[in-house]
């Protein structure tokens, strides 16, 4: 339990790891603004390739990026299909115009495909890709292979417009670029460093009355407490399991009791610990918001200056192309 | 923003608890599994005063964005926050603030029914914000969105009941709510 580094950080040695968290945060912000200004499919594809290039040079495995994309994968594909089917364009921009006919013969071929997919699913590594192949393959088969008599009277008319395809690819690429960039940041920077960087970068928020020193201190305390409370949660769950609580089964009422049997001791323990910590900090004369010195100081190197320059150049380039309408 | 040391630690403790219990999910037959995020939103609202509960949810979001697995199912990163279901997470500070603002308002004599109805309405507000974000984001229509998120309501009622029970049980141990 104690050896796990909590968070997405993976140790490494490339230039991405040696950079200042401040410069990474500022560059990420500027790049994200540029991504939202871009309205052209070609430009966003160039940006995607640039991001992939950074991944290659920085020595980050693509698999880790996929992990970051996983939470939005299902909804990403749903948006893609939605855009593809329901965005209408001009008549001359039709890419696909075909009837999906389900007949008495090709429904059996579909069932064969289905069984094949279910069998392959357990063996193949990229299950999602397999599912997409299965889906697209069956639709193509329903369009082209139509012997026998149709089962339904009205075949579904599948029309795909050029605008729909372009819009779908554009939205997907934009999301992938944004998520990949932010994943690079969290993969190559420790949470504590990021916390410190955020404190420095967001310092101007003092005008609105937000003290970043206090916020950074709160986040640091929370980061420190997570492993401790994780330990406590495990202990409590084991203790309750030894008393006969089963966290996976039971009726509606039992479920409530399961949650409660975990939460009541958790809250009481954590409040007790917070009391102890507050006493310890006050005994050492900690005053919130006062200036403090640090062991680890951030260092700004030439790589950081180059990164900021590149990001600002990208932003200005994007704005110029948008105004000129290229 | 003037906080004492004790208040700072109280603000930090709720996100830490959420992170420690993020991977716990309790399955319900045929319905989406319960995760404990909204329960802690309500607990933050019930236990802390309104500024502190708001602040603790903001800290939760920041911790999630800088890469700790605190969002539902142990996910993390900006991808979750700007993803289609990010509206729910953005609604958490508002919900916590509303809970602690309204918990002392006396409308009904029965405290449990008062708290339950209050928190149910706040839960619906979370769904309104999150669902609207979801609809605009994916260009869904209202009916399919309601049909999708309606299946989460039974689990939420369970969580609200659990939150009230926990609050009533630990209230005697915790005396910070009026600080």
Boltz contact constraints between the chains, C-beta under 6 A:
constraints:
  - contact:
      token1: [A, 6]
      token2: [B, 68]
      max_distance: 6.0
  - contact:
      token1: [A, 7]
      token2: [B, 67]
      max_distance: 6.0
  - contact:
      token1: [A, 7]
      token2: [B, 68]
      max_distance: 6.0
  - contact:
      token1: [A, 8]
      token2: [B, 67]
      max_distance: 6.0
  - contact:
      token1: [A, 68]
      token2: [B, 77]
      max_distance: 6.0
  - contact:
      token1: [A, 68]
      token2: [B, 79]
      max_distance: 6.0
  - contact:
      token1: [A, 71]
      token2: [B, 75]
      max_distance: 6.0
  - contact:
      token1: [A, 71]
      token2: [B, 80]
      max_distance: 6.0
  - contact:
      token1: [A, 72]
      token2: [B, 79]
      max_distance: 6.0
  - contact:
      token1: [A, 72]
      token2: [B, 83]
      max_distance: 6.0
  - contact:
      token1: [A, 75]
      token2: [B, 84]
      max_distance: 6.0
  - contact:
      token1: [A, 79]
      token2: [B, 138]
      max_distance: 6.0
  - contact:
      token1: [A, 179]
      token2: [B, 79]
      max_distance: 6.0
  - contact:
      token1: [A, 182]
      token2: [B, 78]
      max_distance: 6.0
  - contact:
      token1: [A, 183]
      token2: [B, 77]
      max_distance: 6.0
  - contact:
      token1: [A, 186]
      token2: [B, 67]
      max_distance: 6.0
  - contact:
      token1: [A, 186]
      token2: [B, 77]
      max_distance: 6.0
  - contact:
      token1: [A, 191]
      token2: [B, 66]
      max_distance: 6.0
  - contact:
      token1: [A, 191]
      token2: [B, 67]
      max_distance: 6.0
  - contact:
      token1: [A, 194]
      token2: [B, 66]
      max_distance: 6.0
  - contact:
      token1: [A, 209]
      token2: [B, 1]
      max_distance: 6.0
  - contact:
      token1: [A, 211]
      token2: [B, 1]
      max_distance: 6.0
  - contact:
      token1: [A, 218]
      token2: [B, 8]
      max_distance: 6.0
  - contact:
      token1: [A, 218]
      token2: [B, 11]
      max_distance: 6.0
  - contact:
      token1: [A, 218]
      token2: [B, 12]
      max_distance: 6.0
  - contact:
      token1: [A, 218]
      token2: [B, 59]
      max_distance: 6.0
  - contact:
      token1: [A, 219]
      token2: [B, 59]
      max_distance: 6.0
  - contact:
      token1: [A, 221]
      token2: [B, 9]
      max_distance: 6.0
  - contact:
      token1: [A, 221]
      token2: [B, 12]
      max_distance: 6.0
  - contact:
      token1: [A, 222]
      token2: [B, 12]
      max_distance: 6.0
  - contact:
      token1: [A, 222]
      token2: [B, 15]
      max_distance: 6.0
  - contact:
      token1: [A, 222]
      token2: [B, 16]
      max_distance: 6.0
  - contact:
      token1: [A, 222]
      token2: [B, 63]
      max_distance: 6.0
  - contact:
      token1: [A, 225]
      token2: [B, 16]
      max_distance: 6.0
  - contact:
      token1: [A, 226]
      token2: [B, 16]
      max_distance: 6.0
  - contact:
      token1: [A, 226]
      token2: [B, 19]
      max_distance: 6.0
  - contact:
      token1: [A, 226]
      token2: [B, 20]
      max_distance: 6.0
  - contact:
      token1: [A, 229]
      token2: [B, 16]
      max_distance: 6.0
  - contact:
      token1: [A, 229]
      token2: [B, 17]
      max_distance: 6.0
  - contact:
      token1: [A, 229]
      token2: [B, 20]
      max_distance: 6.0
  - contact:
      token1: [A, 230]
      token2: [B, 20]
      max_distance: 6.0
  - contact:
      token1: [A, 233]
      token2: [B, 20]
      max_distance: 6.0
  - contact:
      token1: [A, 233]
      token2: [B, 21]
      max_distance: 6.0
  - contact:
      token1: [A, 255]
      token2: [B, 26]
      max_distance: 6.0
  - contact:
      token1: [A, 256]
      token2: [B, 158]
      max_distance: 6.0
  - contact:
      token1: [A, 256]
      token2: [B, 161]
      max_distance: 6.0
  - contact:
      token1: [A, 256]
      token2: [B, 162]
      max_distance: 6.0
  - contact:
      token1: [A, 259]
      token2: [B, 162]
      max_distance: 6.0
  - contact:
      token1: [A, 260]
      token2: [B, 162]
      max_distance: 6.0
  - contact:
      token1: [A, 260]
      token2: [B, 165]
      max_distance: 6.0
  - contact:
      token1: [A, 260]
      token2: [B, 166]
      max_distance: 6.0
  - contact:
      token1: [A, 263]
      token2: [B, 166]
      max_distance: 6.0
  - contact:
      token1: [A, 264]
      token2: [B, 166]
      max_distance: 6.0
  - contact:
      token1: [A, 264]
      token2: [B, 169]
      max_distance: 6.0
  - contact:
      token1: [A, 264]
      token2: [B, 170]
      max_distance: 6.0
  - contact:
      token1: [A, 267]
      token2: [B, 170]
      max_distance: 6.0
  - contact:
      token1: [A, 268]
      token2: [B, 170]
      max_distance: 6.0
  - contact:
      token1: [A, 268]
      token2: [B, 173]
      max_distance: 6.0
  - contact:
      token1: [A, 270]
      token2: [B, 13]
      max_distance: 6.0
  - contact:
      token1: [A, 270]
      token2: [B, 17]
      max_distance: 6.0
  - contact:
      token1: [A, 271]
      token2: [B, 174]
      max_distance: 6.0
  - contact:
      token1: [A, 274]
      token2: [B, 9]
      max_distance: 6.0
  - contact:
      token1: [A, 274]
      token2: [B, 13]
      max_distance: 6.0
  - contact:
      token1: [A, 277]
      token2: [B, 9]
      max_distance: 6.0
  - contact:
      token1: [A, 278]
      token2: [B, 5]
      max_distance: 6.0
  - contact:
      token1: [A, 278]
      token2: [B, 6]
      max_distance: 6.0
  - contact:
      token1: [A, 278]
      token2: [B, 9]
      max_distance: 6.0
  - contact:
      token1: [A, 281]
      token2: [B, 5]
      max_distance: 6.0
  - contact:
      token1: [A, 282]
      token2: [B, 5]
      max_distance: 6.0
  - contact:
      token1: [A, 286]
      token2: [B, 5]
      max_distance: 6.0
  - contact:
      token1: [A, 288]
      token2: [B, 3]
      max_distance: 6.0
  - contact:
      token1: [A, 288]
      token2: [B, 8]
      max_distance: 6.0
